[in-house]
Amino acid sequence: MTRPHPAQPKSAHTQTLLSTLWPLFLAWSALALAVLPLGLGLAEIDRYVTTPGLKQACEWLSRWFDLIWLLLAAAALHLHVVRREGVRNARRSALLILGGVTALGLVATQTGFPFGPLVFTDKLGWKALGVPLGVPLLWYILLIGSRYSVAMLLPQMAPRRAEAALLAAGLVVLCAINLEPVARATRFYWTTPLTEGATFSAWPPLQAWGVGWFAMAYVLLLLLPPMRPGAVAERWRPLLVLLVFNLVWLLMKFSAF
């Protein structure tokens, strides 16, 4: 009897879920491309939507839009990892990233290091240890998306974990450069608390790039279980997720001018 490859999911439910989640993510992303760059929010809903039931639905959608988008992307990427690495390794990767980023967020809010004085808003959902649910989800998307994008574009780097992690961490930083002004000044995922004599900045201090984004991403990527060899269908999906998010962030930055 032929034994199943350990990287394959134990149940066909994984493929069924992925087939459902991926179109949902693409549809939500299309909505994000159409709505988020316009900066539509509660003020516009209150002004233009007069039907009480519809207004309430639009307000709910506006409140949770970003978190739902992150949840759909993270879930689709997680199922991609399950298909490639198996349930156990996918679970280990998710717990490591979510736990590590929550700890980083706790340190950042309590000490101001490495991102400078930082306050998380409630834009990305409920908080655990002062860190909203959407923040570790956002890091999960960037880390997993970057890791498997590098693996797809440069398959020869797969056996060289340290070098591949360096490239993936560099890609995370590039995404963060695109994200930070949007997160701080447009969507208000987090912000800098203003003190007397201080001025608002949409950019974190310099050490945030090297210590916060790059070093943390590199360490987490190194700690993830090694990728198993072999091809998997739809290897382009992690790269497409990164491209979609960065396109929306870029459009929001340009629309702010």
C-alpha positions in Angstrom: 0.0 0.0 0.0 1.3 3.4 -0.9 1.7 5.7 2.1 0.5 9.3 1.6 3.2 12.0 1.4 3.4 13.7 4.8 3.1 17.1 3.3 -0.3 16.3 1.9 -3.4 17.3 4.0 -5.1 14.6 5.9 -8.5 15.5 4.6 -10.0 16.8 1.4 -11.6 19.6 3.5 -8.3 21.6 3.1 -8.7 21.9 -0.6 -12.5 22.6 -0.2 -11.7 25.4 2.3 -9.0 26.9 0.1 -11.3 26.8 -3.0 -13.8 28.8 -0.9 -11.5 31.2 0.9 -9.4 32.2 -2.1 -12.3 33.6 -4.2 -13.6 35.4 -1.0 -10.2 37.0 -0.5 -10.0 38.1 -4.2 -13.5 39.5 -4.0 -12.7 41.4 -0.8 -9.5 42.6 -2.3 -11.4 43.9 -5.3 -13.7 45.8 -2.9 -10.6 47.1 -1.1 -9.2 48.4 -4.4 -12.4 50.2 -5.1 -13.2 51.6 -1.7 -10.1 52.1 0.5 -8.2 54.5 -1.8 -11.3 56.8 -1.8 -11.1 57.1 2.0 -14.7 56.4 2.5 -15.7 56.2 6.2 -18.3 56.8 8.8 -18.7 60.5 7.9 -19.5 59.6 4.3 -21.9 56.8 5.3 -23.7 59.2 7.6 -24.0 61.8 4.9 -25.1 59.6 1.9 -26.8 56.6 3.4 -30.3 57.4 4.8 -31.9 54.0 5.1 -31.4 52.9 8.8 -30.8 49.2 8.2 -28.4 49.9 5.3 -26.6 52.5 7.2 -26.1 50.2 10.1 -24.8 47.5 7.8 -22.4 49.9 6.1 -21.1 51.2 9.5 -20.5 47.6 10.6 -18.7 46.9 7.3 -16.5 50.0 7.6 -15.6 49.1 11.2 -14.4 45.6 10.5 -13.4 45.8 6.8 -9.6 45.7 7.4 -9.7 42.9 9.9 -11.9 40.7 7.7 -9.5 41.3 4.8 -6.5 40.3 6.9 -8.4 37.2 8.2 -9.2 36.1 4.7 -5.7 36.5 3.5 -4.1 34.9 6.5 -6.5 31.9 6.3 -5.8 31.4 2.6 -2.1 31.5 3.2 -2.3 29.2 6.1 -4.1 26.6 4.0 -1.5 27.0 1.4 1.2 26.2 4.0 -0.9 23.2 5.1 -0.9 21.8 1.6 2.8 22.2 1.2 4.2 21.5 4.7 1.5 19.5 6.5 -0.8 20.4 9.3 1.7 20.1 12.1 4.4 22.3 10.5 1.7 24.8 9.4 0.4 25.0 12.9 3.8 25.5 14.4 4.6 28.3 11.9 1.3 30.1 12.7 1.8 29.8 16.5 5.4 31.0 16.3 4.6 34.0 14.3 1.4 35.0 16.1 3.0 34.5 19.5 6.3 36.2 18.6 4.6 39.3 17.1 2.2 39.6 20.0 5.3 39.6 22.4 7.0 42.2 20.1 3.9 44.4 20.2 3.7 44.2 23.9 7.3 45.2 24.3 6.8 48.0 21.8 3.8 49.5 23.5 5.4 49.3 27.0 8.9 50.5 26.1 8.7 52.3 22.8 11.4 50.1 21.4 12.0 49.4 18.5 9.2 51.3 16.8 9.3 54.4 18.9 6.3 55.5 21.1 3.4 53.5 19.8 -0.3 53.1 20.5 -2.4 50.5 18.8 -6.0 51.6 18.0 -9.0 49.2 17.9 -9.1 49.4 14.1 -7.7 45.8 13.8 -10.0 44.2 16.3 -9.9 42.8 19.8 -6.7 43.1 21.8 -4.6 40.5 23.6 -1.9 41.9 25.9 -2.6 45.3 24.3 -2.0 44.0 20.8 -4.9 43.9 18.3 -5.7 40.6 16.6 -5.0 42.1 13.2 -1.3 43.0 14.0 0.0 39.4 14.2 -2.2 38.5 11.3 -0.6 41.3 9.2 2.9 40.0 10.2 1.8 36.5 9.3 0.8 37.6 5.8 4.0 39.5 5.2 6.3 36.7 6.6 4.6 33.8 4.9 4.0 35.7 1.7 7.6 36.8 1.6 9.0 33.3 2.5 7.1 31.5 -0.2 7.5 34.3 -2.8 11.3 33.9 -2.4 10.9 30.1 -2.7 8.9 30.4 -5.9 11.1 33.1 -7.6 14.5 31.7 -6.4 14.0 27.9 -5.9 17.7 27.4 -5.8 17.8 29.3 -2.4 15.5 26.7 -0.7 18.4 24.6 0.8 20.2 27.8 2.0 17.9 28.7 4.9 19.9 31.7 6.2 20.3 33.4 2.9 16.7 32.7 1.9 15.5 34.2 5.2 17.6 37.3 4.6 16.0 37.8 1.2 12.5 37.2 2.6 13.2 39.6 5.6 14.3 42.2 3.1 11.0 41.8 1.2 9.1 42.2 4.4 10.9 45.5 5.0 10.0 46.7 1.5 6.4 45.9 2.2 6.6 47.7 5.6 8.0 50.8 3.9 4.8 50.8 1.8 2.6 50.0 4.8 3.8 52.3 7.6 2.4 55.6 6.3 -0.9 53.9 5.6 -1.1 52.2 9.0 -0.1 55.3 10.9 -1.8 58.2 9.0 -4.5 56.8 6.7 -6.1 53.6 8.2 -4.8 54.3 11.8 -3.9 50.7 12.7 -1.4 52.2 15.1 -0.2 55.7 15.8 2.4 57.8 17.7 1.1 59.3 20.9 1.5 63.1 20.8 3.3 64.7 23.8 3.8 68.4 24.5 6.1 69.8 21.8 6.1 66.7 19.7 5.0 66.6 16.0 3.2 63.8 14.3 5.1 61.6 11.9 3.9 58.9 9.6 7.3 57.2 9.7 8.8 55.3 12.6 12.4 56.0 13.9 15.3 54.5 12.0 15.8 51.6 14.3 12.3 50.4 13.5 13.5 49.3 10.1 16.6 47.4 11.1 15.6 46.1 14.6 11.8 46.0 14.4 11.0 44.9 10.9 14.2 43.3 9.5 15.7 41.7 12.5 12.4 40.4 13.9 11.3 39.1 10.5 14.7 37.4 10.0 14.6 35.7 13.4 11.1 34.4 13.0 11.8 33.2 9.5 14.8 31.2 10.7 12.8 29.7 13.5 10.0 28.4 11.2 10.1 24.7 10.3 12.2 24.0 7.2 10.3 24.0 4.0 9.8 20.5 2.5 11.0 20.0 -1.0 8.6 19.4 -3.9 6.1 21.5 -5.9 2.6 22.4 -4.8 -0.2 23.7 -6.9 -0.8 27.4 -7.1 2.7 28.3 -5.8 2.0 31.9 -7.0 -0.7 32.6 -4.4 1.6 34.0 -1.7 3.2 36.4 -4.2 -0.2 37.5 -5.4 -1.3 38.2 -1.8 1.7 40.4 -1.3 1.1 42.2 -4.6 -2.5 42.8 -3.9 -1.9 44.3 -0.4 1.0 46.5 -1.6 -1.1 47.8 -4.6 -3.9 48.8 -2.3 -1.5 50.5 0.2 0.2 52.3 -2.7 -3.1 53.6 -4.1 -4.1 54.8 -0.6 -0.9 56.7 -0.3 -1.3 58.4 -3.7 -5.0 59.2 -3.0 -3.9 61.1 0.2 -2.2 63.8 -1.9 
